[in-house]
Amino acid sequence: MSNTVDEDMHAQVRDVGTFGVASPEPVTARAAVKQMVDAGLLDELMARVGDGGLTLTGQGGFLPEMIRAVLERGLQAELTDHLGYEKGDPAGRGSPNSRNGTTPKTLATEVGSVPLDVPRDRAGSFEPRLVPKGQRRIGGGLDDMIISLYAGGMTVRDIQHHLARTLGTELSHETISNITDAVLEEVKAWQTRPLEEIYPIIYLDALVVKVRDGHQVRNKAAHIGVGVDLDGIKHVLGIWVQSTEGAKFWAGVCAELRNRGVRDVLIVCCDGLTGFPEAIEATWPQATVQTCTVHLIRAAMRFVSYNDRKAVAAALRPIYTAPTVEAAEFELLAFADSRWGKKYPAAVATWQNAWERFIPFLAFPPAVRRIIYTTNSIESLNYQFRKIIKNRGHFPNDDAVVKLLWLAVQDIEDKRARERAKQKDRPRTQRNAPGRLVEGAGVYGWKAALGALALAYPDRLAPYLA
């Protein structure tokens, strides 16, 4: 588009009061665009876009140039207000301060890089408010876009290349890192927020991540804790990267939860974590630590050939569906003496070694068993996490792990919420949007489970159910 067309369009924009430059009344963005359409300002523009002779975004695009024109006009108006006279006005002669040319500056936006000529004054006292000194990005859209891309699993370098390719915006590695690091305070506030006084059930599971430690990269376990409150609603309680082994680490985690207000926990479901049962019992002496039955089955299946797994799984089923501990012991002995037990003694040993942490499960009725049978509520979240981190070689530190996983939780739930919002006007039978993944999700069959827990733990639950 020629300079003449640009100037004519800008003039007409001012005439119709767009962007509030000449209009005495504030104009909404939608109304401003409608005024431009009604005035025919966009017809030639869209024709040129359709012919491929003009781009809307990126370097040399119409939108960056329009933003530039508006910002530069606004900056000149600010300087005029600061000096007290218009450019070329004889009233400014002899003034102790005057215009002193411009300084080039490039702003990053979600529609591309915008080069600006920022006006200066001779006294150096002009402080622009529209684009403050030191500001290199405008609008929260670009920052939100970067954080969303990061939460989706893209590395800083990937984001850098993506913005350059799609928007023509050049941002340094440090700038993108600083944008994503801006959420660290929010993550810290979330990780230290007050919790409920009691969680009937807490699930704990982990995924392995690679983290740089000095001059080498180590595998570390990132543990995710999910608590079920008295209303049967799940909440992500925290994310902890295991920096030390065993009891010391878990003692710190339990102390943190206690300090955040958790006075009691009825049942903790986990996967045979070293030192964890002892830490739980030291913090909440009456809590029951339950080994995840699904994890126990998987651990036994490590020693079973692929062709035999279906048959062995069927043979193990009577153990964890037994009505009592005595019946389960009988079924375990029967499995050990069976063809499969003799063929795979290591699978038998797996159950025997975990027996004391498995049998609490058998004391509960089916309504509770269904809920504490597995940590799948976290595993579904971990599955989403693995999809996000699979493209990463390693994390620079533990904080980067927590930051990404926290952002991923927010991003996953936000996307699902948007899908549900799109379908809210449809009949219930036609809605197929996914529900909440973990945070805020309800536990199926919770009323029956809570009733069973109230009978099993009357003294501990009664004060909170009154």
C-alpha positions as a Markdown table, in Angstrom:
| # | Residue | x | y | z |
|---|---|---|---|---|
| 1 | Met | 0.0 | 0.0 | 0.0 |
| 2 | Ser | 1.4 | 3.4 | -0.9 |
| 3 | Asn | 2.2 | 6.1 | 1.5 |
| 4 | Thr | -0.6 | 8.2 | 0.0 |
| 5 | Val | -3.2 | 5.6 | 0.7 |
| 6 | Asp | -1.8 | 5.2 | 4.3 |
| 7 | Glu | -2.0 | 8.9 | 4.9 |
| 8 | Asp | -5.5 | 9.1 | 3.5 |
| 9 | Met | -6.6 | 6.2 | 5.7 |
| 10 | His | -5.1 | 7.7 | 8.8 |
| 11 | Ala | -6.7 | 11.0 | 8.1 |
| 12 | Gln | -10.1 | 9.3 | 7.6 |
| 13 | Val | -9.6 | 7.4 | 10.8 |
| 14 | Arg | -9.0 | 10.6 | 12.7 |
| 15 | Asp | -12.1 | 12.1 | 11.1 |
| 16 | Val | -14.4 | 9.3 | 12.3 |
| 17 | Gly | -12.9 | 9.5 | 15.8 |
| 18 | Thr | -11.3 | 6.1 | 15.8 |
| 19 | Phe | -9.0 | 5.2 | 18.7 |
| 20 | Gly | -10.4 | 8.3 | 20.6 |
| 21 | Val | -7.9 | 10.7 | 18.9 |
| 22 | Ala | -10.4 | 13.3 | 17.8 |
| 23 | Ser | -13.7 | 12.0 | 19.2 |
| 24 | Pro | -14.8 | 13.7 | 22.4 |
| 25 | Glu | -16.6 | 10.5 | 23.6 |
| 26 | Pro | -14.8 | 7.2 | 24.3 |
| 27 | Val | -15.3 | 4.6 | 21.5 |
| 28 | Thr | -15.1 | 0.8 | 22.1 |
| 29 | Ala | -12.9 | -1.2 | 19.8 |
| 30 | Arg | -15.9 | -2.9 | 18.2 |
| 31 | Ala | -17.5 | 0.5 | 17.5 |
| 32 | Ala | -14.3 | 1.9 | 16.1 |
| 33 | Val | -13.9 | -1.0 | 13.7 |
| 34 | Lys | -17.6 | -0.6 | 12.6 |
| 35 | Gln | -17.0 | 3.1 | 11.9 |
| 36 | Met | -14.1 | 2.1 | 9.7 |
| 37 | Val | -16.1 | -0.5 | 7.9 |
| 38 | Asp | -19.1 | 1.9 | 7.4 |
| 39 | Ala | -16.7 | 4.5 | 6.1 |
| 40 | Gly | -15.3 | 2.0 | 3.5 |
| 41 | Leu | -11.8 | 2.3 | 4.9 |
| 42 | Leu | -11.2 | -1.5 | 4.9 |
| 43 | Asp | -12.5 | -2.4 | 1.4 |
| 44 | Glu | -9.2 | -1.5 | -0.5 |
| 45 | Leu | -7.2 | -2.9 | 2.4 |
| 46 | Met | -8.9 | -6.4 | 2.3 |
| 47 | Ala | -8.7 | -6.4 | -1.5 |
| 48 | Arg | -4.9 | -6.0 | -1.3 |
| 49 | Val | -4.7 | -8.7 | 1.4 |
| 50 | Gly | -6.7 | -11.0 | -0.9 |
| 51 | Asp | -4.4 | -10.3 | -3.8 |
| 52 | Gly | -1.4 | -11.2 | -1.7 |
| 53 | Gly | 0.1 | -7.8 | -2.1 |
| 54 | Leu | -0.3 | -6.9 | 1.6 |
| 55 | Thr | 0.1 | -8.8 | 4.8 |
| 56 | Leu | -1.7 | -8.0 | 8.0 |
| 57 | Thr | 0.9 | -9.1 | 10.6 |
| 58 | Gly | 4.6 | -9.6 | 10.7 |
| 59 | Gln | 7.4 | -7.4 | 9.4 |
| 60 | Gly | 6.0 | -4.7 | 7.1 |
| 61 | Gly | 2.4 | -5.8 | 7.9 |
| 62 | Phe | -0.6 | -3.4 | 8.0 |
| 63 | Leu | -1.4 | -4.0 | 11.7 |
| 64 | Pro | 2.2 | -3.2 | 13.0 |
| 65 | Glu | 2.2 | -0.1 | 10.8 |
| 66 | Met | -1.2 | 1.0 | 12.1 |
| 67 | Ile | 0.0 | 0.5 | 15.7 |
| 68 | Arg | 3.1 | 2.5 | 14.9 |
| 69 | Ala | 1.1 | 5.4 | 13.5 |
| 70 | Val | -1.3 | 5.5 | 16.5 |
| 71 | Leu | 1.5 | 5.2 | 19.1 |
| 72 | Glu | 3.7 | 7.8 | 17.5 |
| 73 | Arg | 0.8 | 10.2 | 17.2 |
| 74 | Gly | 0.0 | 9.6 | 20.9 |
| 75 | Leu | 3.6 | 10.1 | 21.9 |
| 76 | Gln | 3.7 | 13.4 | 20.0 |
| 77 | Ala | 0.5 | 14.5 | 21.8 |
| 78 | Glu | 2.1 | 13.6 | 25.1 |
| 79 | Leu | 5.2 | 15.7 | 24.3 |
| 80 | Thr | 3.0 | 18.6 | 23.3 |
| 81 | Asp | 1.2 | 18.4 | 26.6 |
| 82 | His | 4.5 | 18.2 | 28.4 |
| 83 | Leu | 6.0 | 21.3 | 26.6 |
| 84 | Gly | 2.8 | 23.3 | 26.6 |
| 85 | Tyr | 2.7 | 24.2 | 22.9 |
| 86 | Glu | 2.1 | 22.6 | 19.6 |
| 87 | Lys | 4.9 | 21.8 | 17.2 |
| 88 | Gly | 5.7 | 25.0 | 15.1 |
| 89 | Asp | 3.6 | 27.2 | 17.4 |
| 90 | Pro | 5.2 | 30.7 | 17.8 |
| 91 | Ala | 4.3 | 30.5 | 21.5 |
| 92 | Gly | 7.1 | 28.1 | 22.0 |
| 93 | Arg | 9.8 | 30.6 | 21.0 |
| 94 | Gly | 12.1 | 31.4 | 23.9 |
| 95 | Ser | 10.8 | 28.4 | 25.9 |
| 96 | Pro | 13.4 | 26.8 | 28.2 |
| 97 | Asn | 12.5 | 23.4 | 26.7 |
| 98 | Ser | 11.8 | 22.3 | 23.2 |
| 99 | Arg | 11.6 | 19.3 | 20.8 |
| 100 | Asn | 14.8 | 17.5 | 20.1 |
| 101 | Gly | 14.2 | 14.9 | 17.4 |
| 102 | Thr | 13.4 | 11.2 | 18.1 |
| 103 | Thr | 15.0 | 8.0 | 19.3 |
| 104 | Pro | 14.4 | 4.8 | 17.5 |
| 105 | Lys | 12.9 | 1.9 | 19.5 |
| 106 | Thr | 11.4 | -1.5 | 18.6 |
| 107 | Leu | 8.4 | -2.9 | 20.4 |
| 108 | Ala | 7.4 | -6.6 | 20.4 |
| 109 | Thr | 3.7 | -7.2 | 20.0 |
| 110 | Glu | 1.5 | -10.2 | 19.2 |
| 111 | Val | 1.1 | -9.0 | 15.6 |
| 112 | Gly | 4.8 | -8.5 | 15.0 |
| 113 | Ser | 7.7 | -6.1 | 15.8 |
| 114 | Val | 6.7 | -2.4 | 15.7 |
| 115 | Pro | 9.5 | 0.2 | 15.1 |
| 116 | Leu | 8.9 | 3.5 | 16.8 |
| 117 | Asp | 10.4 | 7.0 | 16.7 |
| 118 | Val | 10.0 | 8.2 | 20.2 |
| 119 | Pro | 10.1 | 12.0 | 20.5 |
| 120 | Arg | 12.6 | 13.7 | 22.9 |
| 121 | Asp | 12.9 | 17.0 | 24.5 |
| 122 | Arg | 16.1 | 19.1 | 25.0 |
| 123 | Ala | 15.8 | 19.1 | 28.8 |
| 124 | Gly | 15.5 | 15.3 | 29.0 |
| 125 | Ser | 12.5 | 15.7 | 31.3 |
| 126 | Phe | 9.9 | 14.0 | 29.0 |
| 127 | Glu | 8.6 | 10.7 | 30.5 |
| 128 | Pro | 6.2 | 9.1 | 28.1 |
| 129 | Arg | 3.3 | 7.3 | 29.6 |
| 130 | Leu | 1.9 | 5.6 | 26.5 |
| 131 | Val | 5.2 | 3.7 | 26.0 |
| 132 | Pro | 7.3 | 4.2 | 29.1 |
| 133 | Lys | 11.1 | 4.2 | 28.9 |
| 134 | Gly | 12.6 | 0.8 | 29.0 |
| 135 | Gln | 9.4 | -0.9 | 27.9 |
| 136 | Arg | 10.0 | -3.3 | 25.0 |
| 137 | Arg | 6.6 | -5.1 | 24.8 |
| 138 | Ile | 3.1 | -3.7 | 24.7 |
| 139 | Gly | -0.1 | -5.5 | 25.7 |
| 140 | Gly | -0.4 | -8.6 | 27.8 |
| 141 | Gly | -1.2 | -10.7 | 24.7 |
| 142 | Leu | 2.3 | -11.5 | 23.7 |
| 143 | Asp | 3.3 | -12.5 | 27.3 |
| 144 | Asp | 0.2 | -14.7 | 27.6 |
| 145 | Met | 1.0 | -16.3 | 24.2 |
| 146 | Ile | 4.6 | -17.0 | 25.3 |
| 147 | Ile | 3.4 | -18.5 | 28.7 |
| 148 | Ser | 0.8 | -20.6 | 26.9 |
| 149 | Leu | 3.4 | -22.0 | 24.4 |
| 150 | Tyr | 5.8 | -22.7 | 27.3 |
| 151 | Ala | 3.0 | -24.5 | 29.2 |
| 152 | Gly | 2.3 | -26.6 | 26.1 |
| 153 | Gly | 5.8 | -28.0 | 26.2 |
| 154 | Met | 7.8 | -25.7 | 23.8 |
| 155 | Thr | 11.3 | -24.8 | 25.0 |
| 156 | Val | 12.5 | -21.2 | 25.1 |
| 157 | Arg | 14.4 | -21.8 | 21.9 |
| 158 | Asp | 11.4 | -23.2 | 20.2 |
| 159 | Ile | 9.3 | -20.2 | 21.3 |
| 160 | Gln | 12.0 | -17.9 | 20.0 |
| 161 | His | 11.9 | -19.5 | 16.5 |
| 162 | His | 8.1 | -19.7 | 16.5 |
| 163 | Leu | 7.6 | -16.0 | 17.2 |
| 164 | Ala | 10.2 | -15.1 | 14.6 |
| 165 | Arg | 8.6 | -17.3 | 12.0 |
| 166 | Thr | 4.9 | -16.5 | 12.6 |
| 167 | Leu | 5.0 | -12.9 | 13.8 |
| 168 | Gly | 8.4 | -11.6 | 12.7 |
| 169 | Thr | 9.0 | -10.7 | 16.3 |
| 170 | Glu | 12.6 | -11.1 | 17.5 |
| 171 | Leu | 12.9 | -11.8 | 21.2 |
| 172 | Ser | 16.1 | -12.8 | 23.0 |
| 173 | His | 16.4 | -16.0 | 25.0 |
| 174 | Glu | 16.7 | -14.0 | 28.2 |
| 175 | Thr | 13.5 | -12.0 | 27.5 |
| 176 | Ile | 11.4 | -15.1 | 26.9 |
| 177 | Ser | 13.0 | -16.7 | 30.1 |
| 178 | Asn | 12.1 | -13.6 | 32.1 |
| 179 | Ile | 8.5 | -13.7 | 30.8 |
| 180 | Thr | 8.1 | -17.3 | 31.9 |
| 181 | Asp | 9.9 | -16.6 | 35.2 |
| 182 | Ala | 7.4 | -13.9 | 36.0 |
| 183 | Val | 5.0 | -16.6 | 37.2 |
| 184 | Leu | 7.4 | -18.0 | 39.8 |
| 185 | Glu | 6.0 | -15.7 | 42.5 |
| 186 | Glu | 2.5 | -17.0 | 41.6 |
| 187 | Val | 3.8 | -20.6 | 41.7 |
| 188 | Lys | 5.4 | -19.9 | 45.1 |
| 189 | Ala | 2.1 | -18.5 | 46.5 |
| 190 | Trp | 0.2 | -21.5 | 45.2 |
| 191 | Gln | 2.7 | -23.9 | 46.7 |
| 192 | Thr | 2.4 | -22.3 | 50.1 |
| 193 | Arg | -1.3 | -21.5 | 50.1 |
| 194 | Pro | -3.4 | -22.6 | 53.2 |
| 195 | Leu | -5.0 | -26.0 | 52.9 |
| 196 | Glu | -8.1 | -27.7 | 54.4 |
| 197 | Glu | -7.8 | -29.0 | 58.0 |
| 198 | Ile | -8.6 | -32.6 | 56.9 |
| 199 | Tyr | -8.4 | -34.5 | 53.7 |
| 200 | Pro | -10.0 | -38.0 | 53.9 |
| 201 | Ile | -7.8 | -39.2 | 51.0 |
| 202 | Ile | -4.5 | -38.0 | 49.6 |
| 203 | Tyr | -3.0 | -39.6 | 46.4 |
| 204 | Leu | 0.7 | -39.3 | 45.7 |
| 205 | Asp | 2.4 | -40.3 | 42.5 |
| 206 | Ala | 5.6 | -39.3 | 40.6 |
| 207 | Leu | 7.1 | -39.0 | 37.2 |
| 208 | Val | 10.8 | -39.0 | 36.3 |
| 209 | Val | 12.3 | -35.8 | 34.9 |
| 210 | Lys | 15.9 | -35.0 | 33.9 |
| 211 | Val | 17.4 | -32.0 | 35.8 |
| 212 | Arg | 20.8 | -30.5 | 35.5 |
| 213 | Asp | 22.7 | -30.8 | 38.7 |
| 214 | Gly | 26.1 | -29.1 | 38.5 |
| 215 | His | 28.0 | -30.5 | 35.5 |
| 216 | Gln | 25.7 | -33.5 | 35.0 |
| 217 | Val | 22.1 | -34.3 | 34.3 |
| 218 | Arg | 20.3 | -36.5 | 36.8 |
| 219 | Asn | 17.0 | -38.3 | 36.9 |
| 220 | Lys | 14.8 | -36.9 | 39.6 |
| 221 | Ala | 11.3 | -37.7 | 40.7 |
| 222 | Ala | 8.7 | -35.0 | 40.6 |
| 223 | His | 6.0 | -35.9 | 43.0 |
| 224 | Ile | 2.4 | -34.6 | 42.7 |
| 225 | Gly | 0.0 | -34.7 | 45.6 |
| 226 | Val | -3.8 | -34.6 | 45.1 |
| 227 | Gly | -6.1 | -34.3 | 48.1 |
| 228 | Val | -9.8 | -35.1 | 48.2 |
| 229 | Asp | -11.8 | -32.8 | 50.5 |
| 230 | Leu | -14.9 | -33.5 | 52.4 |
| 231 | Asp | -17.1 | -32.6 | 49.4 |
| 232 | Gly | -15.3 | -35.1 | 47.3 |
| 233 | Ile | -13.5 | -32.5 | 45.2 |
| 234 | Lys | -9.9 | -33.1 | 44.1 |
| 235 | His | -7.2 | -30.5 | 44.6 |
| 236 | Val | -3.5 | -30.5 | 43.6 |
| 237 | Leu | -1.8 | -29.8 | 46.9 |
| 238 | Gly | 1.7 | -29.4 | 45.7 |
| 239 | Ile | 4.5 | -30.4 | 43.4 |
| 240 | Trp | 7.8 | -31.5 | 45.0 |
| 241 | Val | 11.0 | -32.5 | 43.2 |
| 242 | Gln | 12.9 | -35.1 | 45.3 |
| 243 | Ser | 16.4 | -33.6 | 46.0 |
| 244 | Thr | 17.3 | -36.1 | 48.8 |
| 245 | Glu | 16.7 | -39.7 | 49.3 |
| 246 | Gly | 14.0 | -41.3 | 51.5 |
| 247 | Ala | 12.8 | -40.3 | 54.9 |
| 248 | Lys | 14.4 | -36.9 | 55.1 |
| 249 | Phe | 12.7 | -35.7 | 51.9 |
| 250 | Trp | 9.3 | -37.0 | 52.9 |
| 251 | Ala | 9.6 | -35.6 | 56.4 |
| 252 | Gly | 10.0 | -32.2 | 54.9 |
| 253 | Val | 7.0 | -32.7 | 52.6 |
| 254 | Cys | 4.8 | -33.8 | 55.4 |
| 255 | Ala | 6.0 | -31.0 | 57.7 |
| 256 | Glu | 5.1 | -28.5 | 54.9 |
| 257 | Leu | 1.6 | -29.9 | 54.5 |
| 258 | Arg | 1.1 | -29.8 | 58.3 |
| 259 | Asn | 2.4 | -26.2 | 58.4 |
| 260 | Arg | -0.1 | -25.3 | 55.7 |
| 261 | Gly | -3.0 | -26.4 | 57.9 |
| 262 | Val | -3.5 | -30.1 | 57.3 |
| 263 | Arg | -4.3 | -31.5 | 60.7 |
| 264 | Asp | -5.4 | -35.0 | 59.7 |
| 265 | Val | -5.4 | -37.4 | 56.8 |
| 266 | Leu | -7.4 | -40.6 | 56.9 |
| 267 | Ile | -5.8 | -42.6 | 53.9 |
| 268 | Val | -2.8 | -41.9 | 51.8 |
| 269 | Cys | -2.5 | -43.8 | 48.5 |
| 270 | Cys | 1.0 | -44.1 | 47.1 |
| 271 | Asp | 3.4 | -46.5 | 45.4 |
| 272 | Gly | 5.9 | -48.0 | 47.9 |
| 273 | Leu | 7.9 | -44.8 | 48.4 |
| 274 | Thr | 11.0 | -45.3 | 50.6 |
| 275 | Gly | 10.6 | -43.5 | 53.9 |
| 276 | Phe | 7.2 | -42.1 | 53.1 |
| 277 | Pro | 5.0 | -44.4 | 55.4 |
| 278 | Glu | 7.3 | -43.5 | 58.3 |
| 279 | Ala | 7.1 | -39.8 | 57.6 |
| 280 | Ile | 3.3 | -40.0 | 57.3 |
| 281 | Glu | 2.9 | -41.9 | 60.5 |
| 282 | Ala | 5.2 | -39.4 | 62.3 |
| 283 | Thr | 3.2 | -36.4 | 61.1 |
| 284 | Trp | -0.3 | -38.0 | 61.3 |
| 285 | Pro | 0.0 | -41.0 | 63.5 |
| 286 | Gln | -3.5 | -42.3 | 62.8 |
| 287 | Ala | -3.2 | -42.1 | 59.0 |
| 288 | Thr | -3.4 | -45.3 | 56.9 |
| 289 | Val | -0.8 | -45.7 | 54.2 |
| 290 | Gln | -2.2 | -47.7 | 51.3 |
| 291 | Thr | -0.1 | -49.1 | 48.5 |
| 292 | Cys | -1.7 | -48.5 | 45.1 |
| 293 | Thr | -3.1 | -51.9 | 44.0 |
| 294 | Val | -2.7 | -51.1 | 40.3 |
| 295 | His | 1.0 | -50.3 | 40.8 |
| 296 | Leu | 1.4 | -53.5 | 42.8 |
| 297 | Ile | -0.1 | -55.5 | 39.9 |
| 298 | Arg | 2.2 | -53.8 | 37.4 |
| 299 | Ala | 5.2 | -54.4 | 39.6 |
| 300 | Ala | 4.4 | -58.1 | 39.6 |
| 301 | Met | 3.9 | -58.1 | 35.9 |
| 302 | Arg | 7.4 | -57.0 | 35.2 |
| 303 | Phe | 8.5 | -60.6 | 35.7 |
| 304 | Val | 5.8 | -62.1 | 33.5 |
| 305 | Ser | 6.2 | -62.7 | 29.8 |
| 306 | Tyr | 3.9 | -60.9 | 27.5 |
| 307 | Asn | 2.0 | -64.0 | 26.4 |
| 308 | Asp | 1.2 | -64.9 | 29.9 |
| 309 | Arg | 0.2 | -61.6 | 31.3 |
| 310 | Lys | -3.6 | -61.8 | 30.7 |
| 311 | Ala | -3.7 | -65.2 | 32.4 |
| 312 | Val | -1.6 | -64.1 | 35.4 |
| 313 | Ala | -3.7 | -60.9 | 35.8 |
| 314 | Ala | -6.8 | -63.1 | 36.0 |
| 315 | Ala | -5.1 | -65.4 | 38.5 |
| 316 | Leu | -4.2 | -62.4 | 40.7 |
| 317 | Arg | -7.7 | -60.9 | 40.7 |
| 318 | Pro | -9.1 | -63.1 | 43.5 |
| 319 | Ile | -6.4 | -61.6 | 45.9 |
| 320 | Tyr | -7.4 | -58.0 | 45.7 |
| 321 | Thr | -11.1 | -58.7 | 45.4 |
| 322 | Ala | -11.2 | -60.9 | 48.4 |
| 323 | Pro | -13.7 | -59.9 | 51.1 |
| 324 | Thr | -11.3 | -60.2 | 54.1 |
| 325 | Val | -7.6 | -60.3 | 54.8 |
| 326 | Glu | -7.8 | -64.0 | 55.6 |
| 327 | Ala | -9.5 | -64.7 | 52.3 |
| 328 | Ala | -6.8 | -62.6 | 50.5 |
| 329 | Glu | -4.0 | -64.6 | 52.2 |
| 330 | Phe | -5.6 | -67.8 | 51.2 |
| 331 | Glu | -5.8 | -66.6 | 47.6 |
| 332 | Leu | -2.2 | -65.5 | 47.6 |
| 333 | Leu | -1.1 | -68.9 | 48.9 |
| 334 | Ala | -3.2 | -70.5 | 46.2 |
| 335 | Phe | -1.6 | -68.4 | 43.5 |
| 336 | Ala | 1.9 | -69.2 | 44.9 |
| 337 | Asp | 1.1 | -72.9 | 44.6 |
| 338 | Ser | -0.4 | -72.6 | 41.2 |
| 339 | Arg | 1.2 | -73.1 | 37.8 |
| 340 | Trp | 1.8 | -69.3 | 37.4 |
| 341 | Gly | 3.1 | -68.8 | 40.9 |
| 342 | Lys | 5.7 | -71.6 | 40.4 |
| 343 | Lys | 6.6 | -70.2 | 37.0 |
| 344 | Tyr | 7.0 | -66.6 | 38.2 |
| 345 | Pro | 8.1 | -66.7 | 41.9 |
| 346 | Ala | 9.4 | -63.1 | 41.6 |
| 347 | Ala | 5.7 | -62.0 | 41.1 |
| 348 | Val | 4.7 | -63.9 | 44.2 |
| 349 | Ala | 7.6 | -62.2 | 46.2 |
| 350 | Thr | 6.4 | -58.8 | 45.0 |
| 351 | Trp | 3.0 | -59.3 | 46.6 |
| 352 | Gln | 4.5 | -60.8 | 49.8 |
| 353 | Asn | 6.9 | -57.9 | 50.2 |
| 354 | Ala | 4.2 | -55.3 | 49.9 |
| 355 | Trp | 1.6 | -57.3 | 51.9 |
| 356 | Glu | 1.5 | -55.1 | 55.0 |
| 357 | Arg | 0.9 | -52.0 | 53.0 |
| 358 | Phe | -1.7 | -53.7 | 50.7 |
| 359 | Ile | -4.0 | -55.2 | 53.3 |
| 360 | Pro | -5.5 | -52.0 | 54.8 |
| 361 | Phe | -7.5 | -51.8 | 51.5 |
| 362 | Leu | -9.3 | -55.0 | 52.4 |
| 363 | Ala | -10.9 | -53.5 | 55.5 |
| 364 | Phe | -13.1 | -51.1 | 53.6 |
| 365 | Pro | -16.4 | -51.7 | 51.8 |
| 366 | Pro | -16.5 | -51.5 | 47.9 |
| 367 | Ala | -17.5 | -47.8 | 47.9 |
| 368 | Val | -14.1 | -46.9 | 49.5 |
| 369 | Arg | -12.2 | -49.6 | 47.7 |
| 370 | Arg | -13.1 | -48.2 | 44.3 |
| 371 | Ile | -11.6 | -44.8 | 45.3 |
| 372 | Ile | -8.3 | -46.0 | 47.0 |
| 373 | Tyr | -7.8 | -48.9 | 44.6 |
| 374 | Thr | -5.5 | -46.8 | 42.4 |
| 375 | Thr | -3.8 | -43.5 | 42.0 |
| 376 | Asn | -5.1 | -43.2 | 38.4 |
| 377 | Ser | -6.5 | -39.8 | 39.1 |
| 378 | Ile | -2.9 | -38.6 | 39.2 |
| 379 | Glu | -1.7 | -40.9 | 36.5 |
| 380 | Ser | -4.0 | -39.3 | 34.0 |
| 381 | Leu | -2.4 | -36.0 | 34.9 |
| 382 | Asn | 1.1 | -37.5 | 34.6 |
| 383 | Tyr | 0.2 | -38.8 | 31.2 |
| 384 | Gln | -0.5 | -35.2 | 30.1 |
| 385 | Phe | 2.7 | -34.1 | 31.7 |
| 386 | Arg | 4.8 | -36.7 | 29.8 |
| 387 | Lys | 3.3 | -35.4 | 26.5 |
| 388 | Ile | 4.5 | -31.9 | 27.4 |
| 389 | Ile | 8.0 | -32.7 | 28.7 |
| 390 | Lys | 8.9 | -35.3 | 26.0 |
| 391 | Asn | 10.5 | -32.7 | 23.7 |
| 392 | Arg | 12.8 | -31.4 | 26.5 |
| 393 | Gly | 16.3 | -32.7 | 26.9 |
| 394 | His | 16.4 | -31.6 | 30.6 |
| 395 | Phe | 15.5 | -28.8 | 33.0 |
| 396 | Pro | 18.0 | -26.3 | 34.2 |
| 397 | Asn | 16.9 | -26.6 | 37.9 |
| 398 | Asp | 14.1 | -27.9 | 40.2 |
| 399 | Asp | 12.2 | -24.6 | 40.1 |
| 400 | Ala | 11.9 | -24.9 | 36.3 |
| 401 | Val | 10.3 | -28.3 | 36.7 |
| 402 | Val | 7.7 | -27.0 | 39.2 |
| 403 | Lys | 7.1 | -24.0 | 37.1 |
| 404 | Leu | 6.3 | -26.0 | 33.9 |
| 405 | Leu | 4.1 | -28.6 | 35.7 |
| 406 | Trp | 2.1 | -25.8 | 37.5 |
| 407 | Leu | 1.7 | -24.0 | 34.2 |
| 408 | Ala | 0.7 | -27.2 | 32.5 |
| 409 | Val | -2.1 | -27.8 | 35.1 |
| 410 | Gln | -3.4 | -24.3 | 34.5 |
| 411 | Asp | -3.2 | -24.7 | 30.7 |
| 412 | Ile | -4.9 | -28.1 | 30.6 |
| 413 | Glu | -7.8 | -27.0 | 32.9 |
| 414 | Asp | -8.2 | -23.7 | 31.0 |
| 415 | Lys | -8.5 | -25.5 | 27.6 |
| 416 | Arg | -11.0 | -28.0 | 29.0 |
| 417 | Ala | -13.0 | -25.1 | 30.5 |
| 418 | Arg | -13.1 | -23.3 | 27.1 |
| 419 | Glu | -14.4 | -26.5 | 25.4 |
| 420 | Arg | -17.1 | -26.8 | 28.0 |
| 421 | Ala | -18.1 | -23.2 | 27.6 |
| 422 | Lys | -18.5 | -23.6 | 23.9 |
| 423 | Gln | -21.0 | -26.5 | 24.4 |
| 424 | Lys | -22.9 | -25.1 | 27.4 |
| 425 | Asp | -25.9 | -24.2 | 25.2 |
| 426 | Arg | -26.2 | -27.6 | 23.7 |
| 427 | Pro | -28.5 | -30.3 | 25.1 |
| 428 | Arg | -26.7 | -32.4 | 27.7 |
| 429 | Thr | -26.8 | -35.5 | 25.4 |
| 430 | Gln | -24.9 | -33.7 | 22.7 |
| 431 | Arg | -22.0 | -32.4 | 24.9 |
| 432 | Asn | -18.7 | -34.2 | 24.6 |
| 433 | Ala | -16.3 | -31.7 | 26.0 |
| 434 | Pro | -13.9 | -33.2 | 28.6 |
| 435 | Gly | -14.6 | -32.6 | 32.2 |
| 436 | Arg | -12.0 | -31.4 | 34.7 |
| 437 | Leu | -8.9 | -33.5 | 34.7 |
| 438 | Val | -7.9 | -33.2 | 38.4 |
| 439 | Glu | -8.2 | -29.7 | 39.9 |
| 440 | Gly | -11.8 | -29.2 | 40.9 |
| 441 | Ala | -12.9 | -32.6 | 39.6 |
| 442 | Gly | -15.4 | -34.6 | 41.7 |
| 443 | Val | -14.9 | -38.2 | 42.9 |
| 444 | Tyr | -17.5 | -40.6 | 41.5 |
| 445 | Gly | -19.5 | -42.3 | 44.2 |
| 446 | Trp | -18.2 | -40.0 | 46.9 |
| 447 | Lys | -21.4 | -39.8 | 49.0 |
| 448 | Ala | -21.4 | -43.6 | 49.6 |
| 449 | Ala | -17.6 | -43.5 | 50.2 |
| 450 | Leu | -17.9 | -40.7 | 52.8 |
| 451 | Gly | -20.6 | -42.6 | 54.6 |
| 452 | Ala | -18.4 | -45.6 | 54.9 |
| 453 | Leu | -15.5 | -43.5 | 56.1 |
| 454 | Ala | -17.7 | -41.8 | 58.7 |
| 455 | Leu | -18.5 | -45.2 | 60.1 |
| 456 | Ala | -14.9 | -46.3 | 60.0 |
| 457 | Tyr | -13.5 | -43.1 | 61.5 |
| 458 | Pro | -16.4 | -41.6 | 63.6 |
| 459 | Asp | -14.3 | -39.6 | 66.1 |
| 460 | Arg | -12.0 | -38.1 | 63.5 |
| 461 | Leu | -14.7 | -37.1 | 60.9 |
| 462 | Ala | -17.5 | -36.1 | 63.2 |
| 463 | Pro | -16.1 | -32.6 | 64.1 |
| 464 | Tyr | -15.8 | -31.7 | 60.5 |
| 465 | Leu | -19.2 | -33.1 | 59.4 |
| 466 | Ala | -21.2 | -31.4 | 62.1 |
